[in-house]
Amino acid sequence: MARAIWSGSISFGLLNVPVRMYSAVARRNIALREIRESDSSRIKLRRFAEGTDEEVSRDEIIKAYELTPGQYVPLTKDEMQALAPEKTRAIEVQDFVDLDQIDPIYFDSPYYLGPADRAEKAYALLAKAMQASGKVAISHFVLRNKENLAAIRSDGRVLTLTTMRFADEVVPAAELDFLPDKEQKPAKREQEMAEQLIESLSTDFDPSAYKDEYREELLGLIERKAEGKEIVASDIEKPKATKAPDLMAALEESIAAVQGKSGGKAKSKAKAKAASKSKAAPKKAPAKAKKASKSSSRAKAKSK
């Protein structure tokens, strides 16, 4: 059974809906330890004061803000505690907005919100109302002594909450220095071909179709090494950037390859369909065999 990591209520207007929060992320990390290669001794991290061999205990460590190199403003644990956000048990809804108005760059960590005891009716009401409105609730709440911005969504049955980054935590694209000063305008034909390639690769989103290949390969490597098999590293080819004069040729080859794959899939489906029909259809007896069976039945009738 899932264990709640937070409990409180969704609050907007005069309505309070008690909820419990559950993590929506499955833990799939492979735990790798650091050891010394020569004798497999575990590596332990210790804290030392810079420039000395003296180990520092956790009780002696405080936070500090570095004004200039070597100059700090120390902040005690009591001072930090006094500034900590008030621990409320409310997810306070500020606004309802359209989902397509939120740039995905603001989204962070996903969670499920479930109804608390005896709050099932109010929870269902909110879930249905939000689905009908098509809106997302932008909210504030405190989790682990940190104030969070969040978006609450509904599919009609389940509410999901995704923590968000505040505006000043996201670097505006205008501040990036890798963008060219002069906007690049592609040729009309090149853009049409690129759009055609995008369209040919377009499909409905299916999350189960995408696999963490690196994780699967790492698990396979661990299993093979545990069995004592020799591991030979393969050369990794670094993809080369397509040069500007070759863009059209690359686009045309890409579209042809995609169309070839889709055509192959269509042919294989047609063959499979024809094969299934031939198996399902009853086999007809040859004409001569039918005549022979008829004549034998007549002969039997005369003899009777």
N, C-alpha and C positions, 0 to 999 in steps of 0.2 A: 504494500500500500504506500502511495506517495506521502511524503512527510512535508508538512507546511514549513516554510522558512520565515514566514511573517504573517501576522494577522492584524486586521484593522477594519476599516470600512471605506467605501467609496462615498464621498460626500459632495453633493451639488444641490443648490437651492436648499430646501428643507428635507431633502431625501438623504437617508443614510442606509447604505447596503453593506452589512457585515460580510467580509470576504476573507479568504485565506490565500496566500501566495505560494506557488509551487514553481520550482525551476523547470524551464522548458528545454534545457540543454542536457543531452545525455553525455555522461563522462566517458570519453573514448580515448583519452590520452594514454599513451604507453609509458609507464613509469620506468625511466632509465636512470640508473644510479651512477655516480662518479666514483671510480675506484682507481687504485694504483695498478698499472699494468703488470708490474713485476710479481706482486704477491696478492692481488685482489683485495687489498685493504681499502675499507671505505674512507672516503674523503670527508672530513668534517670542517666546516667553515667557522672561523673564530674572528673576533673583532679586536683590533689593535689600534692604539693611538698612533697617529701618523708620526713617523720619525723615531718611534720607540719600539721596544719588544714587549711592552706591558699590555696584557689583555684587559679589555674594558668590559665590565659587567653591564647587563641590560639596565640595571637600576641607575647607573651613572650617565646614561645616554638621554639627551633631550633633543628636541627639534630646534633648528635655527635657520634664519633666512640670510643668505649671503648678499650683502650690499655691494661690496667690491671684493676682489680676491684677498682672502685672509681676514676680512672684516665681516662679522656676523651679528645679527640681532637674535639673541637667544629667546626661546619661548618655552616656559615651563609647562609641565603636564597640567597643572591647575589652570594656567592661562589658556591652554588649548581646550581644556574641558569647558571653560566658561564660554568660549566662542562656538562650541559644538551646537549644531541645530537642535532645536527643541524636539524631543522624542514624542511626537504625536502618533496616534494610531489611525490617522485619516489620510486617504488619498484624495486630495482636494482638487476637484475639477475646476479649471479656469475657463476653458473655451471648448467648443465643438467645432471641428474644421473638417474639410474634405481631405481624404487620405492622399489624393494625387497632388495636393499642395505641399506635402512634406517631402523634401529631398531625402532619399534613403541614407545619405551621408550622416544624417543626424541620429539614426537608429543605433542602439548599442546592444543591450542584452535582453533576451525575451523571457517572459514568465507567463504562467497560467494563473488566472484568478478563479477560485472556486467559491461557492457559497458557504458561509459559516452555518452552524447549527441553527435551525428554525429561520433561516433567511432565504430558503429556496425560492419562495414566491417572489420576493422583491428582486432577487438575482435574475430570475427568468424574465420578469417585467423589464428590467434594465437591458438585458441581452436582446430581447425582441425589439424594444424601442430603438436601440442603437442600430440594429441591423436595418430596421425600416427607414431610419433617417439617413443611413449611409455615411454617418459622421464618425469621426475619431475624437475621443475625449483627451484633451491636453491637460495634464495634471502635475501636481507637486506632491511628493511624499518623502519621508525620511527612512532610509534603510542603512543599517550599520553605521550610524552616526554621520551619514552623508545625505545632504539634500539632493533629491533626484528630480529631474524633469522626465515625464513619461507620457506615452500615448497608449490609450486603452481602445481596443478594437473588439468587435463582436461578429460571430458568424451566425448568430441567432440562438445558439445553445451555450457556447463557451466564450468567456471574456479572456482576452490576452492583454498583457501589459508589457510594453517594451520601453526600457529606459532610453533616454535620449541625451545627446550632448547639447550643452547650452551654446548659444550663438558664438560667444567669444572663445569656445573650444574648437571651433572649426575654422581652418584657414581659408579665407575667400580665394576663389580662383584668380581674381584680379591681382592678388599679391604674389602669385607664382612667377618666378623669373625664367622658367623654361619655355614659356609661350613666346612665339616669334612676335616681334614688334609689328610686322605687317601680316595681316590675315591672308592665309593661303587659300586661293580659290581654285578648286579642281576644275578640269574640263567637264563640260556637260555630259559627254559620253562616258567618261570615267565614273562620274557620280551615278549615272543611270545603271551602269554595270555593277557598281558596289551595292546599290539598292536592290538590284535583281538577285545578287548573291545572298544578301540578308534575307530577302523574301524566300529564296529557295531553302534556306536553313531554318526558317521559322516553323515553330510547332507549339503545341500546348505544353505548359510547364508540368513536368512530372518529377518531383524531388527524388524518387527512388531510382531514377535513371542515372543519377550522378553518384559516383563512388570516390572514396578517398583512396586513390591508387597508391599514394606514398605509404599510407598506414598499412595497407594490405601487403605491399612489397616488404616493408620493414618487419612485419610479423612473420612473413615467409622466410626472410633472411635469418631472423632469430631462431626459428624452428630448424632450419638447415644447419646452422652453426651448433645448435644444441645436439643435433644428431651426429656431429663430427664431420659433416661434409665440408669439402674445400670450397671457398668462395672466391670467384674470380671477378674482379671489378671490370665492368664494361666501359668503353669509351663513351662519353656524353658529347653529342653533337650540339653545338650552340646554334640556334636558328639565326640566319642572316637576314638583315632588313632588306625588304624589296626596294630596289632602286627605282627612282621616278620614271625613267624611260620604260621600265618593265612592268609598270602597273597594269596596263591594259592586258598584256599577255597573261599576267598572273591572275587577273580577274576572270578572263575568258577560260583559262585552264581550270580554275576553281569551280566555276559554274558548270563546265562540262563534266567535271568529276562528280559533283553533287547530283547532276541529272543522270549520270551513268549509274550511280548507286541507287537512286530512286527508281530508275528503269529496271535495274536488276531485281530490286525488291518486288516490283509489280509483276515481272515475269515469273518469279519464283512463287508468288501468291497464286497467279493464274494456273501454273503447273500443278500446284498442290490442290487447287479447287477441281481441276479436271481429273486428277488422280482419284480424289475422294468420290467424284460422281461416278467414275468407271467402277469403283469398288462397290458403291452402293447399288448400282443398276444390276438387275438380274440378267444372267447370260441367256441369250436366245438360242434355242436349239436349231441346228442346220435344217434347211428345207427338206433334204432327202430323208433325214431322220424322222421328221414329222410325217412324211408320206408313208414310210415303212411302218410306223406305229399305227397309222390309220388302217392300213391294209391288214395288219395282223389282228386288229380288233374286229374288223369285218369278218375275217376268216373264223374267228372264235364264235362270232354271233351265228353264222351259217351252220356250224357244226352243232350248236345247241339246238 
